[in-house]
Every structure is written in structure tokens, then in C-alpha cells.
Amino acid sequence: MSGKNARTWQPYHVGHFLLTIQLDSVAVGRRLAEQAELGAVTRRLIALAESQRLPITWAVSDPAHSAATSLILQSSVDHELAI
């Protein structure tokens, strides 16, 4: 193998790192402040994943209505959305 792996900064493919994040709470009727906090945490996690070129599987209850979906889709890393 020559060159760098396109998905990571590693010169060679050395293994897999699997990270799954569940964003949506099971609680109904969350406050607006909690929604804003979720957005801030999502932005920080995406920035961390981008800096390390790590794809993440994001678990959301409904990607069409999740506030995090647009942030995840705009990332430079190819993440997955799980239902």
C-alpha cells in the first residue's frame, strides 16, 4: 500500500473505529433550551469527527424532523443516519 488512506490521516488502513451517537431523547415535551443544547453538542461532535476524519452513525428517531439532520448532512465526512 502506498499513499495515505483517503478516510483518515493514517498512512495505512489499521482497523475500524465505530462510534454511534443517539441524539433524540426518549422524553416527550423537551424544553427549547434542551433543543438548543442538543444543537451545540451536535456541532461540537461534528467538528471533532471532521478534525479526525471519523465517520459516525447518528441515531435519530426521525431524520426528517431532527434538528441535527441538516448539520450532519453538511459535514465534510460521510456520516450515516440511523432510525
C-alpha positions as CSV (number, residue, x, y, z in Angstrom):
1,M,0.0,0.0,0.0
2,S,1.2,3.4,-0.8
3,G,-0.1,6.8,0.0
4,K,-2.5,7.9,2.7
5,N,-5.8,6.3,3.3
6,A,-8.5,8.7,1.9
7,R,-10.7,8.5,5.0
8,T,-8.1,9.0,7.8
9,W,-4.7,10.7,8.4
10,Q,-3.2,7.2,8.8
11,P,-0.7,6.2,6.1
12,Y,-2.2,2.7,6.1
13,H,-5.6,1.2,7.0
14,V,-5.1,0.0,10.5
15,G,-8.5,-1.1,11.7
16,H,-12.0,0.2,12.4
17,F,-13.3,2.7,14.9
18,L,-17.1,2.5,15.4
19,L,-19.0,5.3,17.1
20,T,-22.7,5.6,17.4
21,I,-24.5,8.6,18.9
22,Q,-28.1,8.7,19.9
23,L,-29.3,12.2,19.7
24,D,-33.0,12.2,20.4
25,S,-34.2,11.8,24.0
26,V,-37.0,9.5,24.8
27,A,-38.6,12.2,26.9
28,V,-41.6,14.0,25.4
29,G,-42.0,17.7,25.6
30,R,-38.4,18.8,25.7
31,R,-37.8,22.5,26.5
32,L,-36.4,24.9,23.9
33,A,-33.2,25.3,25.9
34,E,-32.6,21.5,25.7
35,Q,-33.1,21.7,21.9
36,A,-30.5,24.5,21.6
37,E,-28.1,22.5,23.8
38,L,-28.6,19.5,21.5
39,G,-27.6,21.6,18.5
40,A,-24.5,22.9,20.3
41,V,-23.4,19.4,21.3
42,T,-24.0,18.1,17.7
43,R,-21.9,20.9,16.2
44,R,-19.0,20.1,18.6
45,L,-19.2,16.4,17.8
46,I,-19.3,17.0,14.1
47,A,-16.3,19.3,14.4
48,L,-14.4,16.7,16.3
49,A,-15.3,14.0,13.7
50,E,-14.2,16.3,10.9
51,S,-10.9,17.1,12.5
52,Q,-10.1,13.3,12.8
53,R,-11.9,12.3,9.6
54,L,-14.1,9.8,11.5
55,P,-17.5,8.9,10.2
56,I,-20.2,8.5,12.8
57,T,-23.5,6.7,12.8
58,W,-26.1,9.1,14.2
59,A,-29.2,7.6,15.7
60,V,-32.2,9.8,15.5
61,S,-35.9,8.9,15.9
62,D,-37.0,10.8,12.7
63,P,-34.3,12.2,10.4
64,A,-36.9,14.3,8.5
65,H,-37.7,16.2,11.8
66,S,-34.5,16.1,13.7
67,A,-32.7,19.4,14.2
68,A,-29.4,17.7,13.8
69,T,-30.0,16.2,10.3
70,S,-29.0,19.3,8.4
71,L,-25.8,19.7,10.4
72,I,-24.9,16.1,9.9
73,L,-25.5,16.2,6.1
74,Q,-23.4,19.4,5.7
75,S,-20.4,17.7,7.2
76,S,-17.3,17.0,5.1
77,V,-17.2,13.5,6.5
78,D,-19.7,10.8,5.2
79,H,-21.8,10.1,8.3
80,E,-24.7,7.6,8.5
81,L,-28.2,8.4,9.9
82,A,-29.8,5.5,11.7
83,I,-33.5,5.4,12.6
